[in-house]
Amino acid sequence: MSAPTLQEFQQQVSELLLRHRSLLDVMTKYSQSNASVNRAVSKAITECGCIELNAKQQGFSEEMELDQANRQSKSHMAGQLCENCSDIVRSEMGKNLFYLSAYCNLLGIDLEEVVAKESDKCNTLGWFNLT
């Protein structure tokens, strides 16, 4: 079974979304689903322990070359999500993607076009796409 295209998924969301058709409902459900993704990752750290977080200053300087800064940057994460945590995070990300698609539908925005334009921007700007 192959994954649906973004366009097919967006159409599927449009057909399935019944209860939360209001823009305000979708905005808040999207925000809530984003918080659920973050919560699932946090629980992988604090409850399961399959990943660890050791955040500290990255140590960049203005004189540093971009490639050196890229080599030096760290994720602050150690370990990998276990199968259970990975399933939970994936599920929460799926809900988040569902509400992002619903958001796009209500605003008349093609999600595939959003991804394509962002990819083009990344290709054009490369490391200068620092936001």
Wavefront OBJ file of the C-alpha trace (Angstrom):
o trace
v 0.000 0.000 0.000
v 1.529 3.284 -1.043
v 1.179 6.520 0.894
v -1.340 8.999 -0.475
v -0.097 12.215 -1.998
v -0.536 15.381 0.019
v -3.344 16.360 -2.347
v -5.138 13.044 -1.826
v -4.716 13.313 1.947
v -6.009 16.887 1.941
v -9.085 15.749 -0.020
v -9.634 12.876 2.411
v -9.486 15.292 5.365
v -12.015 17.526 3.632
v -14.418 14.605 3.306
v -13.913 13.410 6.906
v -13.998 16.690 8.796
v -17.525 17.060 10.095
v -17.534 18.318 13.641
v -14.805 20.956 13.555
v -15.565 22.829 10.338
v -15.309 26.251 11.953
v -12.025 28.034 11.301
v -11.747 28.765 15.028
v -12.310 25.095 15.876
v -9.638 23.994 13.406
v -7.171 26.660 14.611
v -7.511 25.523 18.202
v -7.496 21.790 17.364
v -4.314 22.324 15.305
v -2.713 24.113 18.232
v -3.876 21.417 20.642
v -2.536 18.646 18.414
v 0.815 20.427 18.191
v 0.947 20.534 22.004
v 0.153 16.797 22.058
v 3.154 16.064 19.820
v 5.380 18.044 22.178
v 3.855 16.294 25.199
v 4.483 12.853 23.693
v 8.145 13.703 23.080
v 8.433 15.101 26.614
v 6.994 11.872 28.042
v 9.546 9.858 26.060
v 12.175 11.807 27.991
v 10.603 12.049 31.452
v 8.573 8.848 31.779
v 10.054 6.274 29.423
v 13.618 7.566 29.274
v 14.283 6.173 25.803
v 15.671 9.569 24.820
v 17.583 12.063 26.926
v 17.892 15.801 26.618
v 21.006 17.728 27.569
v 20.522 21.250 26.258
v 23.253 23.857 26.442
v 24.438 26.844 24.465
v 25.469 25.974 20.916
v 28.527 28.227 21.065
v 28.267 29.969 17.722
v 30.222 33.140 17.039
v 29.794 35.775 14.342
v 33.265 35.014 12.974
v 32.437 31.330 12.493
v 32.029 29.991 8.950
v 28.594 28.491 8.193
v 29.955 25.006 7.483
v 31.824 25.037 10.803
v 28.673 26.167 12.622
v 26.733 23.369 10.907
v 29.284 20.733 11.963
v 29.294 22.081 15.513
v 25.517 22.276 16.030
v 23.971 19.607 18.221
v 20.442 18.273 18.670
v 20.949 18.007 22.458
v 19.295 14.594 22.249
v 20.763 11.203 23.098
v 19.156 7.846 22.370
v 16.285 6.875 20.092
v 12.558 6.625 20.573
v 11.533 3.135 21.616
v 8.857 1.406 19.555
v 6.055 2.414 21.938
v 7.069 6.088 22.132
v 7.658 6.195 18.382
v 4.124 4.888 17.768
v 2.664 7.512 20.111
v 4.646 10.395 18.585
v 3.723 9.246 15.064
v 0.058 9.100 16.018
v 0.137 12.610 17.484
v 1.996 13.916 14.411
v -0.695 12.318 12.230
v -3.422 14.202 14.095
v -1.390 17.383 13.751
v -1.076 16.814 10.007
v -4.828 16.142 9.816
v -5.631 19.524 11.367
v -2.980 21.296 9.278
v -4.700 19.854 6.203
v -8.102 20.963 7.526
v -6.671 24.444 8.128
v -5.453 24.549 4.526
v -8.826 23.369 3.245
v -10.731 26.091 5.078
v -8.339 28.769 3.842
v -8.275 27.461 0.261
v -4.564 26.623 0.399
v -3.055 23.607 -1.363
v -0.778 21.820 1.134
v 1.247 20.277 -1.669
v 1.917 23.778 -3.018
v 2.998 24.955 0.445
v 5.504 22.093 0.678
v 6.746 22.682 -2.873
v 7.260 26.420 -2.302
v 9.043 25.842 1.001
v 11.273 23.227 -0.644
v 12.081 25.650 -3.469
v 12.926 28.328 -0.907
v 15.199 25.927 0.962
v 16.913 24.897 -2.287
v 17.406 28.520 -3.323
v 18.493 29.965 -0.001
v 20.253 26.935 1.498
v 21.865 27.864 4.805
v 20.750 31.450 4.316
v 17.211 30.259 5.016
v 17.933 30.733 8.723
v 14.710 31.667 10.465
l 1 2 3 4 5 6 7 8 9 10 11 12 13 14 15 16 17 18 19 20 21 22 23 24 25 26 27 28 29 30 31 32 33 34 35 36 37 38 39 40 41 42 43 44 45 46 47 48 49 50 51 52 53 54 55 56 57 58 59 60 61 62 63 64 65 66 67 68 69 70 71 72 73 74 75 76 77 78 79 80 81 82 83 84 85 86 87 88 89 90 91 92 93 94 95 96 97 98 99 100 101 102 103 104 105 106 107 108 109 110 111 112 113 114 115 116 117 118 119 120 121 122 123 124 125 126 127 128 129 130 131
